[in-house]
Every structure is written in structure tokens, then in C-alpha cells.
């Protein structure tokens, strides 16, 4: 970008694309430190008369910090452009003789002249999409990091708001798809995703190893439609169960992590998971492997609640002992008469078996019930 102090303008090399005659698109590059020098963020609010102004949601500090950490990492790649609305005062000048290819009738290269903002005056652009990224770019240590910009000319809020709604009206990625992709991502991830990476890897192993009690039973985003009928457990339920046990200091899988060294004993975790859930399968054969509408044991709430019971049982049973499989089964057998996975009612909870849903309230109630029954009955095992 070049500045012209006399005219208070800047020039950038740009590609102009004609989609609609009155609203050409411009694609160009700005450096990280320049984004908010040129563009304002029009936050949604209402004026004193109650009229809606702006369109952007509030900034999300944690999300911005995650982006900053990524930008400051070793090899950041930032392919998604910031989308801006430009003032009609911008001017585009085609490059004479500079295009080496024949005119395609809809695009040409040249230089875009953007008026520089004056003190106290509005900036010549508004961010339509990418405000969190723009705020992160303003904080990164890489001040000269090149950022792709896609812009169109529109100084009316209505047109900007129209584009903002259309761009952001897409469905978010399914949580299961994001979870399944995590083990294949090698670059640094935000903390909230990093913490799900190891559980997702373990979920893959549980589903693919023929020795696993969950072999072929876990439904992932990549599960072929021909195998959907046999996959009855959602991967997010399994991942949540493992993550909770790995991250809670009272979790059965927590001791397999060496937080100081950043190491995890995956073999030990797999052995513990195989041991416990194989015993669950053998204790409740009538409820195992059925779709959740026929068995709440295979439901997200059942998996989470039985996972919390796993933390209690493996807290007193050493998976390394030769008699561990039999011991875990004995511990599970004490709760079996009190479980209603496929029929009847959970009398203490006031729910029929199929009224248990995968919501926090029901997961907590079911977990508490199972653990209380186990704690009382366990006195007889001592």
C-alpha cells in the first residue's frame, strides 16, 4: 500500500470483479496493523428513538485471544478474507497494459485508491464479516502480517446489514464433525479444542479396535450410511465421558496424565476403558448395542452417567490386577437391580426409562442416583 499525504489517500493493488454493475467487488491485501485504521466496526444498538443502528455483535474476548495466539504461533495461515463495505469515495484505476491475459469481461486488475480517514471523521470502510479476526489482528505481534480483504462499495447500513445477515446465516459445523477432525489437526489449537483432541483419538480407537466393547457402535460424522444402523452411540457422548474423566481430578482417567511433562499414558487409559465398559456390556446385555430409543444405556445421558460411575469404581479397583474384570463386574452387579435402561421407571427420579434426556439436569440426576446406590451397596462388598 502506498500513501499520498497531499491527497490523504492510499493505493493498493486490487482485483476488481463485476458481479452486479453497481456493486463491484474488490480483492486486495492490507497488513494486520492497517485493518482497523481503515475500517470501523458498526456495533448493533438502538438510538434514543429506539431505532436499530449497526449490526455487529459484541466482541468475544476469549475467541479473539485464541486467534491472537494462533497468529503469534510459528506458521499461521489466514486464508479467510475480512469482508468490508467501502465508501463510494474509493476509486479504481485499471492497469493499462499490465494484464497479461485477455479480458474475460468480468474482472480486471488495477489500483484502488482509498481516502485516508481524517481525525474525528468516519473511516472509509466498515467491517461486514470478520470483526473478531480484525480485533485479533490489531493485537498480534505480527504487525505486517498480510491479510486478504474482499470488499464491496456500499455506504448504506441497510446493504451492509443485508450482507452481514446473509454471510452469517449459515449453519455452524456439526459438533461431531469438528470433534472427529481434531485428531488430524497438527497445528496448535485453541485450548477449548485441544482439550477434546485426546478424547476424540480415544473415541476413534474404541470404535475401530475389535477388542473394544464399543467396536463399530460409535456414530461419527464419517460413518457410512450403510453402517449407520449398527452405530448407535454418538461420538460426542463418548468424547464428553472421556474428557470429563481425564480432566477432573476425581476422574478415573486423570492419573494417566502427567500434566507437568505434558504426557499421557494412552495404553493405560485404553486398558481401563476396555475393562470397565466390557464389564458394563456383560452386566447389561439386554441394553447393550441397542439404539438409544430402545436403551437409555446407549443414550448420551446413560454414557455420561455410567462414565461418572466408572470414576468411582476404578477409583477402588486396580485395572492392572488379574482379577480386575471380575471385581468390576461385581461392583456393577450391585446397581443392576436399580437400573431401568429399557423399561419401567426410575422410581427415585420420577422418570420413565425413556424420559431421560441428554440434558444437564437429567445427566446429573441419573449420575447422582447411580453413585448413591453404588455407595450404599458397596458397603456390602467390603
C-alpha positions as CSV (number, residue, x, y, z in Angstrom):
1,X,0.0,0.0,0.0
2,X,1.3,3.5,-0.8
3,X,0.2,6.7,0.8
4,X,-0.3,10.0,-0.8
5,X,0.0,12.7,2.0
6,X,-1.1,15.5,-0.3
7,X,-4.4,14.0,-1.2
8,X,-4.8,12.0,2.0
9,X,-5.4,8.8,0.1
10,X,-3.8,5.4,-0.1
11,X,-3.4,3.0,-3.0
12,X,-3.5,-0.8,-3.0
13,X,-3.1,-3.3,-5.8
14,X,-6.5,-4.8,-6.4
15,X,-8.6,-7.2,-8.5
16,X,-12.0,-5.9,-9.5
17,X,-14.7,-8.4,-10.2
18,X,-18.1,-7.4,-11.6
19,X,-21.0,-9.4,-10.2
20,X,-23.5,-6.6,-10.1
21,X,-23.0,-3.4,-12.1
22,X,-23.5,-1.0,-9.2
23,X,-21.6,-3.1,-6.6
24,X,-18.2,-4.2,-7.9
25,X,-16.1,-6.5,-5.7
26,X,-12.5,-5.6,-4.9
27,X,-9.9,-8.2,-3.6
28,X,-6.8,-6.7,-2.1
29,X,-4.4,-7.0,0.8
30,X,-3.9,-5.0,3.9
31,X,-1.4,-5.5,6.7
32,X,-2.6,-6.5,10.1
33,X,-1.9,-3.1,11.7
34,X,-3.9,-1.3,8.9
35,X,-7.2,-3.1,9.2
36,X,-8.7,-1.0,12.0
37,X,-7.0,2.1,10.7
38,X,-9.3,1.9,7.6
39,X,-12.4,0.1,8.9
40,X,-14.9,0.8,11.6
41,X,-17.0,-1.9,13.4
42,X,-20.6,-1.0,13.4
43,X,-22.0,-2.5,16.6
44,X,-25.6,-3.3,16.9
45,X,-27.5,-1.0,19.2
46,X,-30.5,1.4,19.2
47,X,-30.6,5.1,19.3
48,X,-32.6,7.3,21.7
49,X,-35.6,6.9,19.5
50,X,-35.3,3.1,19.6
51,X,-34.2,2.8,16.0
52,X,-31.8,-0.1,15.3
53,X,-28.3,1.0,14.3
54,X,-25.3,-1.1,13.4
55,X,-25.3,-4.9,13.0
56,X,-22.2,-6.4,14.6
57,X,-22.4,-8.4,17.8
58,X,-20.2,-7.6,20.8
59,X,-16.6,-8.8,20.8
60,X,-15.8,-12.2,22.2
61,X,-12.6,-11.8,24.2
62,X,-11.8,-15.5,24.6
63,X,-12.3,-16.1,20.9
64,X,-10.2,-13.1,20.0
65,X,-7.4,-14.3,22.3
66,X,-7.5,-17.7,20.7
67,X,-7.0,-16.1,17.3
68,X,-4.1,-13.9,18.6
69,X,-2.4,-17.0,20.0
70,X,-2.7,-18.7,16.6
71,X,-1.4,-15.6,14.7
72,X,1.6,-15.4,17.0
73,X,2.4,-19.1,16.5
74,X,5.2,-20.3,14.2
75,X,3.4,-20.7,10.9
76,X,0.0,-19.0,10.9
77,X,-2.1,-19.2,7.8
78,X,-5.0,-16.8,7.4
79,X,-6.9,-17.7,4.2
80,X,-10.4,-16.3,5.1
81,X,-10.7,-12.7,4.0
82,X,-12.1,-9.9,6.1
83,X,-15.2,-8.6,4.3
84,X,-15.6,-4.8,4.2
85,X,-18.0,-2.3,2.8
86,X,-16.2,0.6,1.2
87,X,-17.2,4.2,0.9
88,X,-18.3,5.3,-2.6
89,X,-15.3,7.7,-2.5
90,X,-12.9,4.9,-3.4
91,X,-11.6,4.9,-6.9
92,X,-10.4,2.1,-9.1
93,X,-8.0,2.5,-11.9
94,X,-7.3,-0.4,-14.3
95,X,-3.8,-1.3,-15.1
96,X,-3.1,-0.2,-18.6
97,X,-1.3,-3.0,-20.5
98,X,-0.5,-4.7,-17.3
99,X,-2.9,-7.6,-17.7
100,X,-1.1,-10.4,-19.4
101,X,-4.3,-12.3,-20.1
102,X,-7.1,-11.5,-22.4
103,X,-10.0,-9.6,-20.9
104,X,-12.6,-12.0,-19.5
105,X,-15.2,-9.3,-19.3
106,X,-15.8,-9.6,-15.6
107,X,-12.5,-8.9,-13.9
108,X,-9.5,-6.7,-14.2
109,X,-6.5,-5.7,-12.1
110,X,-5.5,-2.2,-11.1
111,X,-5.1,0.1,-8.2
112,X,-7.7,1.0,-5.7
113,X,-7.5,4.5,-4.2
114,X,-8.9,4.7,-0.7
115,X,-9.3,8.0,1.1
116,X,-7.5,8.1,4.4
117,X,-9.6,8.9,7.5
118,X,-9.4,12.3,9.0
119,X,-9.3,12.9,12.7
120,X,-12.9,12.8,14.1
121,X,-14.3,11.7,10.8
122,X,-15.7,8.2,9.8
123,X,-13.3,5.7,8.4
124,X,-13.7,4.8,4.7
125,X,-14.7,1.2,5.4
126,X,-16.9,-0.9,7.7
127,X,-16.2,-4.5,8.6
128,X,-19.1,-6.6,7.5
129,X,-17.7,-10.0,8.4
130,X,-14.6,-10.8,10.5
131,X,-14.7,-8.3,13.4
132,X,-13.3,-10.8,15.9
133,X,-10.4,-11.6,13.5
134,X,-9.9,-7.9,12.8
135,X,-9.6,-7.2,16.6
136,X,-7.2,-10.1,16.9
137,X,-5.1,-8.8,14.0
138,X,-4.8,-5.5,15.8
139,X,-3.3,-7.3,18.8
140,X,-0.9,-9.7,17.1
141,X,2.8,-9.3,17.3
142,X,2.9,-9.7,13.5
143,X,2.0,-6.1,12.7
144,X,2.9,-6.6,9.0
145,X,1.0,-9.9,8.6
146,X,-0.7,-9.8,5.1
147,X,-4.5,-10.2,5.3
148,X,-6.8,-10.8,2.3
149,X,-9.6,-8.4,2.0
150,X,-12.8,-8.7,0.0
151,X,-14.8,-5.5,-0.3
152,X,-17.8,-4.0,-2.0
153,X,-18.9,-0.4,-2.3
154,X,-21.9,0.4,0.0
155,X,-22.3,3.2,2.4
156,X,-25.8,2.4,3.4
157,X,-26.3,0.4,6.6
158,X,-29.2,-1.5,5.1
159,X,-27.0,-3.0,2.4
160,X,-24.2,-3.7,4.9
161,X,-26.7,-5.3,7.2
162,X,-28.2,-7.4,4.4
163,X,-24.8,-8.8,3.5
164,X,-23.9,-9.4,7.2
165,X,-27.1,-11.4,7.7
166,X,-26.6,-13.5,4.5
167,X,-22.9,-14.3,5.4
168,X,-23.7,-15.2,8.9
169,X,-26.9,-17.1,8.2
170,X,-25.1,-20.4,7.5
171,X,-25.4,-23.4,9.8
172,X,-22.4,-23.9,12.1
173,X,-20.4,-27.0,11.6
174,X,-21.8,-30.0,13.4
175,X,-20.1,-30.6,16.7
176,X,-19.5,-34.2,15.8
177,X,-17.7,-33.3,12.6
178,X,-15.4,-30.8,14.4
179,X,-14.6,-33.4,17.1
180,X,-13.8,-36.1,14.6
181,X,-11.4,-33.8,12.6
182,X,-9.4,-32.7,15.7
183,X,-7.0,-35.7,15.9
184,X,-5.9,-35.0,12.3
185,X,-5.0,-31.4,13.0
186,X,-1.3,-31.0,13.8
187,X,-1.1,-27.2,14.2
188,X,-1.8,-25.6,17.6
189,X,-5.5,-25.5,18.5
190,X,-7.4,-23.2,20.8
191,X,-7.5,-24.6,24.4
192,X,-11.2,-25.5,24.2
193,X,-10.5,-27.7,21.2
194,X,-7.1,-29.0,22.4
195,X,-8.8,-30.5,25.4
196,X,-11.1,-32.6,23.2
197,X,-8.3,-33.8,20.9
198,X,-7.1,-36.8,23.0
199,X,-10.7,-37.9,23.9
200,X,-11.5,-37.8,20.2
201,X,-8.5,-40.0,19.4
202,X,-9.5,-42.5,22.1
203,X,-13.0,-42.4,20.7
204,X,-11.6,-43.4,17.4
205,X,-9.7,-46.3,19.0
206,X,-12.8,-47.5,20.9
207,X,-14.7,-47.6,17.7
208,X,-12.1,-49.3,15.5
209,X,-10.4,-51.9,17.7
210,X,-12.1,-55.3,17.5
211,X,-11.3,-55.9,21.2
212,X,-13.3,-52.8,22.2
213,X,-16.8,-53.2,23.7
214,X,-17.7,-50.2,21.5
215,X,-16.4,-51.7,18.3
216,X,-18.5,-50.4,15.4
217,X,-21.1,-48.9,17.8
218,X,-20.0,-45.3,17.7
219,X,-21.6,-43.0,15.2
220,X,-19.2,-40.4,13.8
221,X,-19.6,-37.8,11.0
222,X,-17.7,-40.1,8.6
223,X,-19.8,-43.2,9.4
224,X,-21.0,-44.5,6.1
225,X,-24.8,-44.7,5.7
226,X,-24.6,-48.4,5.2
227,X,-23.2,-48.7,8.8
228,X,-25.4,-46.1,10.4
229,X,-27.9,-48.7,11.7
230,X,-25.2,-50.5,13.7
231,X,-23.6,-47.3,15.1
232,X,-25.9,-46.5,18.0
233,X,-23.8,-44.3,20.3
234,X,-23.0,-40.7,19.3
235,X,-19.3,-39.8,19.4
236,X,-19.9,-36.6,21.3
237,X,-21.3,-38.7,24.2
238,X,-18.2,-40.9,24.3
239,X,-15.9,-37.9,23.9
240,X,-17.6,-36.0,26.7
241,X,-17.4,-39.0,29.0
242,X,-13.7,-39.5,28.4
243,X,-12.9,-35.8,28.6
244,X,-14.7,-35.4,32.0
245,X,-12.8,-38.3,33.4
246,X,-9.4,-37.1,32.0
247,X,-9.8,-33.5,33.2
248,X,-11.5,-33.9,36.6
249,X,-9.1,-34.6,39.5
250,X,-11.5,-37.2,40.7
251,X,-11.7,-38.9,37.3
252,X,-10.5,-42.5,36.9
253,X,-8.5,-41.5,33.9
254,X,-7.0,-38.4,35.4
255,X,-3.9,-40.2,37.0
256,X,-2.9,-41.4,33.5
257,X,-2.0,-37.8,32.6
258,X,1.4,-36.3,33.6
259,X,0.5,-32.6,33.4
260,X,3.9,-31.4,34.3
261,X,5.5,-33.2,31.4
262,X,2.6,-32.9,29.1
263,X,2.4,-36.7,28.6
264,X,-0.5,-39.1,28.6
265,X,-0.4,-42.9,29.2
266,X,-2.8,-43.9,26.3
267,X,-2.2,-47.6,26.8
268,X,-3.2,-47.4,30.4
269,X,-6.3,-45.4,29.5
270,X,-7.4,-47.8,26.8
271,X,-6.9,-50.8,29.2
272,X,-9.1,-49.0,31.8
273,X,-11.8,-48.1,29.3
274,X,-11.9,-51.7,27.8
275,X,-12.0,-53.2,31.3
276,X,-14.9,-51.1,32.6
277,X,-17.1,-50.9,29.6
278,X,-16.7,-54.6,28.8
279,X,-18.0,-55.2,32.3
280,X,-20.9,-52.8,31.6
281,X,-21.7,-54.8,28.4
282,X,-21.7,-58.1,30.3
283,X,-23.7,-56.7,33.2
284,X,-26.4,-55.2,31.0
285,X,-26.5,-57.5,27.9
286,X,-30.2,-56.7,27.2
287,X,-29.5,-53.0,27.0
288,X,-26.1,-53.1,25.2
289,X,-25.8,-52.3,21.4
290,X,-29.4,-51.1,21.0
291,X,-30.3,-47.7,19.6
292,X,-31.0,-45.0,22.3
293,X,-34.7,-45.0,21.7
294,X,-34.7,-48.6,22.9
295,X,-32.0,-48.4,25.5
296,X,-31.0,-45.4,27.6
297,X,-27.7,-47.1,28.4
298,X,-26.6,-46.3,24.8
299,X,-28.0,-42.8,25.1
300,X,-25.8,-39.8,25.8
301,X,-27.2,-39.4,29.3
302,X,-26.6,-43.1,30.1
303,X,-23.0,-43.0,28.8
304,X,-22.2,-39.8,30.8
305,X,-23.8,-41.2,34.0
306,X,-22.1,-44.6,33.7
307,X,-18.8,-42.7,33.0
308,X,-19.1,-41.0,36.3
309,X,-19.8,-44.3,38.0
310,X,-16.6,-45.6,36.2
311,X,-14.7,-42.9,38.1
312,X,-15.9,-44.2,41.4
313,X,-15.4,-47.9,40.6
314,X,-12.0,-47.7,39.1
315,X,-11.0,-45.4,42.0
316,X,-11.1,-48.6,44.1
317,X,-10.2,-51.3,41.6
318,X,-6.7,-51.6,40.1
319,X,-7.1,-52.3,36.4
320,X,-3.7,-54.0,36.4
321,X,-4.8,-56.8,38.8
322,X,-5.6,-60.2,37.2
323,X,-9.0,-60.3,38.9
324,X,-10.0,-56.8,37.9
325,X,-12.6,-57.8,35.3
326,X,-14.4,-60.0,37.8
327,X,-14.2,-57.4,40.5
328,X,-15.6,-54.6,38.3
329,X,-18.5,-56.9,37.3
330,X,-19.3,-57.5,41.0
331,X,-19.3,-53.7,41.6
332,X,-21.7,-53.2,38.7
333,X,-24.0,-56.0,39.7
334,X,-24.9,-54.2,42.9
335,X,-26.5,-51.4,40.9
336,X,-28.1,-53.6,38.2
337,X,-31.4,-54.2,40.1
338,X,-31.9,-50.5,40.4
339,X,-31.4,-49.7,36.7
340,X,-34.2,-49.1,34.1
341,X,-32.4,-48.8,30.8
342,X,-35.0,-50.4,28.6
343,X,-38.3,-50.4,30.5
344,X,-40.0,-49.4,33.8
345,X,-39.4,-46.3,35.8
346,X,-36.6,-44.8,37.7
347,X,-38.7,-44.5,40.8
348,X,-36.3,-42.3,42.8
349,X,-36.0,-39.9,39.9
350,X,-39.7,-39.8,38.9
351,X,-39.0,-40.5,35.2
352,X,-40.0,-43.4,33.0
353,X,-37.0,-45.1,31.4
354,X,-37.4,-43.3,28.1
355,X,-38.0,-39.9,29.6
356,X,-34.3,-39.5,30.5
357,X,-32.8,-36.9,28.1
358,X,-29.2,-35.8,27.4
359,X,-29.6,-32.5,29.2
360,X,-27.5,-31.4,32.2
361,X,-30.4,-31.8,34.7
362,X,-31.1,-35.4,33.8
363,X,-27.4,-36.4,33.5
364,X,-26.8,-35.0,37.0
365,X,-29.9,-36.7,38.4
366,X,-29.0,-40.1,36.8
367,X,-25.4,-39.8,37.8
368,X,-26.3,-39.0,41.4
369,X,-28.8,-41.8,41.6
370,X,-26.3,-44.4,40.3
371,X,-23.5,-43.3,42.5
372,X,-25.7,-43.1,45.6
373,X,-27.0,-46.6,45.0
374,X,-23.5,-47.8,44.4
375,X,-22.0,-46.2,47.6
376,X,-24.8,-47.7,49.7
377,X,-24.5,-51.2,48.2
378,X,-20.7,-51.1,48.2
379,X,-20.6,-51.4,52.0
380,X,-21.7,-54.9,51.4
381,X,-18.8,-55.6,49.1
382,X,-16.2,-54.5,51.7
